[in-house]
Amino acid sequence: MNGFWFSDEQQAIRDGVLKLCARFDAEYWRRTDETGDFPEAFVTAMAEAGWLGAAMPVELGGSGLGVTEAAIAMQAVAESGAGFSGASALHLNIFGPMPLAKFGTEAQKQKLIPALIRGEDRMCFAVTEPNAGLDTTSLTTKAVRTNDGYVISGRKMWTTMAQRATKMLIVARTTPKDQVKKATEGISLFYVDFDRSRITATPIPKMGRKAIESNAVFIDDLHVPADALVGEEGRGFYYLLEGLNPERILIGAEAVGLGRAALKRAATYAKERIVFGRPIGMNQGVAHPLAKSWAELEAANLMAFKAAALYDAGRECGAEANAAKYLGGEAGFNACEAAVMAHGGMGYAKEFDVERYLRESMIARLAPVSREMILNYIAERVLGLPKSY
């Protein structure tokens, strides 16, 4: 971005994604939401257009673009009306392989990443656990070393797309917590085959985004070779941290896109809906919440792209990435709520889509980290306040 607007190349990315997304109308996304069918045709079209490898290195078959460009593309997906049903179908492919690209061996990178970019392999990311949640250092999934590799056992929660995954990026303890100096040590990262004879994935019925399933995953004595380890043993927690900022930036940008989709629907409805002989958009009680939402979305958008620019320049961006996720989540939710209210009773009807947007808008407020933990981070790291947990 040239300060506050896109370059010609970046605008071309946005236009290209929006043009492709236009092939998948509201009825398509309504159907995936109702049936829970994965948006296969959409993901195939995006893969064929090369978007799955947007942020991956050129030498591995990717486009070598920055997080800024990835955020532009993902925001356009959400803004097209696909919302998080569309964005989440691609999201993991964009940032998920980053630990592999950054810390994997040359052999691992050459073998594993091109297959993801082409859509031949599909990965899921197994981090969260039933009893650990955001406290990643308390995870109990363990990887025990054997003569020729490791045996992994444990449980994971909210693992997205485990039903269709062929590969899994998973964090596990290789050294028990009571045997390390720091709780963040002794955790390792593995990239493994999703062996369904050893891994059971059960979908979790949930509020929205039905087409992109989330799972409870049980791993029972999964034998993996030594080369399944990514980077150094015991350094997995630090590798995870490397991927946190890009994910938060993308979620923030996607939430703004979702809010914009809702706002567009609401503004159109408010111009066309006639009550008491005039369009309801003439009433400030309808107009002002929508105008306020526009301002909030644009402010959140600036923070998201500031964070992306800092990341792409190799500069510290933790506070900005966290703030982008927080502000995007809140602004997206407020816009979706205002859009439902502007539709009145019809906002509750599926045919106008804003009820789906509102359900999906909760995702960016809850995941991948809570609002409260973001505020803790900013309080400690930016304001220098004492740690509260």
N, C-alpha and C positions, 0 to 999 in steps of 0.2 A: 504494500500500500504506500502511496505517495502522501504520507501524513494522514489525511482523512478521507481519501477516496482511492478506488482501485485503479491500478495501471490498466492499459489496454489488454494485456495478456490475462490479468486477473479477471477483468470484466468478461473476457471471452470464455473463461472457465465457468463463471456464473451462468452466462447465457447458454453455454453448451449443456450444462447439467439441467437447467430449467427446460430446455428444448426436449431433452431426452425424457425428463419426468412428465412432460405434457402428454406423453403416450399412455400414461397410467393415471386415469381420471379418478374423481372422488368415488365413483361406484366401485372401482377396483380396490381401493383402500378400505371402503366400507365392508366389502365382501371378505377381505382378509381378516378384518377385525371381528366379524361375526362368525366366520368358520374356523378361524385359527390357522388357516392354510398359509404356509410360508410364501412370501412374495417372490417365488422362484423366477418368474419371467422378468421382473424388475431387476433382480440381482444379476441375472444372466446378461441383461442389456448393459448394466453398469460395468460388469466385468469385461464384456466385449469392447466397451468404449475405453477401457484401461483405467477406470477409476479406483479399482481395488488396490492398486499399487501406487496411488498418488504420492505418498510420502516415503516410499521405499527407494533405495538407490537405483540409478539407471543400470548399473552393471548387473543387478539382480533381476532386471525385467520391469522395474518400477519407473515412475516418471521423475523421480528425484526432486519433487516439489517440496516446499516447506509446509510447516503446520498452518501458516497463513492460507496457502492455497487449498489445503485439505479442509480447513474451516469454511472457506468460501464454498467449496463443493458440497460439504455436508449441510451447511446452512440452507443452501439452495434446495437440497432434497427435502428438508423439513418444511421450508417455506412453500414448496410446490403444492402442499396439501398432503404429502405422504406422511408428514409428521414424524413421530418417533417410530412408527411402524416401518417407515422406509429408512430413516437414518440408522436405526439400530440393526437393521439387516446388513448394513455395510460397515458400521462404526468400528467393530472389532478388527476387521481387515485393515482399516486405515492405521490405527495406532498399535494394535495387538502385537504385530511382529517386531516392534521397535527394540525390545530387549534382545531378540535374536539377531537383528541387524547390527546392534551395537556391541553385544558381548559374546555372540556366538563365534565359533571357529570359522575359518574360511570354508571348510568342507560343509559345516552345518548350513551356513548362509546360502551357498551355491545349490545345495540339495533341497532345502526346505522352503525358502522364501518364494522362488519362482512358482512353485506349485500352488501357493496361497494366492499369489497375484492372478494366476490364470483361473482360479476358482476350482482347481482340481482337488485341492485339500481345503477343508474347512476347520478352523480352530475354535476352541472355546478356552476361556481363561478361568482357572479355578483358584480363587484366593480366599473369599469369605467363607467362614465356618459357622456352624450353628451356635457355638459357645464363645467364639472369638469376635465376630462382627468386625468393627473398625479397629479393634485391638489386635492387629495382625501378628504381633510378636507372641501372642498367646495361642497361636494355632497349634493343633495337636496332630494333624496329618503328619506322618513320619515316613522317611525314606531310609531304610536300613541297608548299609553297604553289603554286597555279596562279592564273591570272587570275580564275577564278570559284569557287575553293575549294581543295581539297587532294587529293593522291593518296597513299593509304596503302598501304604494303607491309611485310610482315614475317610472323613466326610467333608463335603463342601456344599455351600448353599448359594442360591441365586446365580448359578452358572448358566449363562446365556447360551442358547443354541447347542446344548449338549446332545439333544436328540439327533442332530444332523452332523455333528462334528466327526471328523476323521482323526483330528489331532487335538491334544490338550496341552496348554501351557499351565503348569501347576507349581505352586510353592509348597514345600514340605520341610519339616525339621530334620536335618541330618545330624544335629547335635542337640540333645535335650536342653531345655531352657535353663535348668539348674546347673548345667555344666559349662555355661558360657559366661564371660565377664559382662557382656552387654546383651540385653534381651534381643537386640536387633541382629545379633550374630547367630550362626548356626542354622540359618534358614537358607535353603537352596532352591534354585529354579530349574525345572525340567520341562522338556518338550517331548511328549510321548505319543505313541499311537493310542487312539481311543479304542481299547480292546474291550468290547462289550461282554466278553466272557468273564472279565474281572471288574468291570465298571458298570454300575447301574445308575441310570439317570431317570428321575421321576419328575414330570412337569408340575409346577406349583400353580394352581388356579389363582388368577390375580385380577386386579382392577382394570387394567388396560393393556394395550400392546399385545393382544392375544396371539397374533401371528408370529411373534418372536418369543419363543417360550423360554422360561427361566426354570431351573431345575434344582432339585436336591440330588446330590451325587454321592454315591458310596463306592469307595475304591477298596477292593479286597485282594491283598497280596498281588499287586500288579508288578510283574518282573520287567524291568527296563534295562537296556544296555548302558554301559558307562558313558557312551557318547550322547545319551539323552540329557545329561547335565549341561546346562547353559552357563558358561563362564566358570568361575571358581566355586568350589563347594563352600557353603556357609556365607556367600555374599548375595544371596537371592533377594533379601530385603532391600538392599541398596539398589539392585537392578530394577526392582519394582518402582522405587522412587523416581527413577529416570522416566518412567512412562506416565507418572501421575499428572504432571503439568500438561502434556499434550492432550490427555483425555479430558481434563477439566476445561481446557480451552474449547475443545470440540463440543462438549456437552453444553457449555455456555452459548456458543454460536448456534447450535441446533435449537436450543430453547428459544432464542430470539427468532429464529426462523419459524418455529411453531407458533409463537405469539403473533408474528406478522400474518401468517395464514389465517389465524382466527380473526385478526383485526380487519383483514381484507373482506372476509365473509360478512362481518358485522357491519362494516361501512356500506357495503352493497345492499344489505338487507334494510339498513336504516334509511337509505335513499329511496328504496322501492316500496316499503311498507307504509301504507296510508291508513292513518287512524284519525278520526275527527276531522277529516278533510285535508290533512297535511301529512307529509312524510315524517315519520317519527324522529328522523335525524335532525329536524328543525328544533327539537326539544333539547335544551341543555342537559337535562337529566339523562338523556341517552348519549348526546354528543360529547360531553365533557369526560366521562370515564374512558371513552375511546381515544380522545385526544391525549389524555394523561397517559394512557397505555403506550401510545406512539412515542411520547417523550421518554418514558422509562425504557422501552425497547431500544431506542437509539442510543441512550446512555450506556446501557449494558453492552450493546454492540461495540461501542468504542473501547470498552475495557477488554472485551474478548480479543479484538484485533490488536490492541496494544500488547496484551500478553503474548499473542502469537508472534508479533514482530520482535519482541524481546527474546523469545525462545529461538526464533530463526537466526537471530544475531548472536546466539550463544551467550546471552546475558541472563542474569538472575531474574526469574519471573514467578517465583513461588507465590508471592502475595497477590500479584496481578492475575495469575491463573486461577487461584482460589476465589478471588473477588469476581472474576468473570463468570465462574460457575454459579456463585451465589446470586449475583445480580441478574444473570440470564434466567436462572430458575425462577426467581421472584417476579421478574418482569413478564416472563412467558406465562406464568400462572395467572397473574393479574389481567393480562390481555385476554386469555382464554375465558376467564370468569366474566369479564366485561362483555365479551362476545356472546356468551350464553345469555346473559341478562338483557342485552340489547335485542335478542331474538324473542324475548318474553317466553311464553309457553313453548314456542317452536324450538327454542334453544335446547329443550329437553328431548326433542325428536331426532332420531338418528339421521333423517334425510338431510339435515342441514349441517351435519358433520362437526359442529362446534362442541357437542357433548363429548365426542371422541377426543378432540383436541384437549378439552379440559381434563379428561381422565389421564391422557398421556402427559400432560404438563406436570403432573405430580412426580414423574420419574426424575426430572432434573432437580427437584427439590430434595429428593431422598438419596439419590445415587450420583456418583460413586462414593460420595462422602456426605454426611449430614451438614445442614446449615450451621449447626452449633459447633461442630469441629472446625469448620472454616473460620468462624468468628474467633474460636480459641487460637487458631493459627495466627490470624491477623493481630489479635491482642498481644500474643507473645512475641512474634517475630517482627512486627512493625512498630507496635507501641511499647514494647519492652515490659509488659505486665507479667506478673508471676504466673507460672503454670497452675492450672486449676484442676487438673485431673491426674 
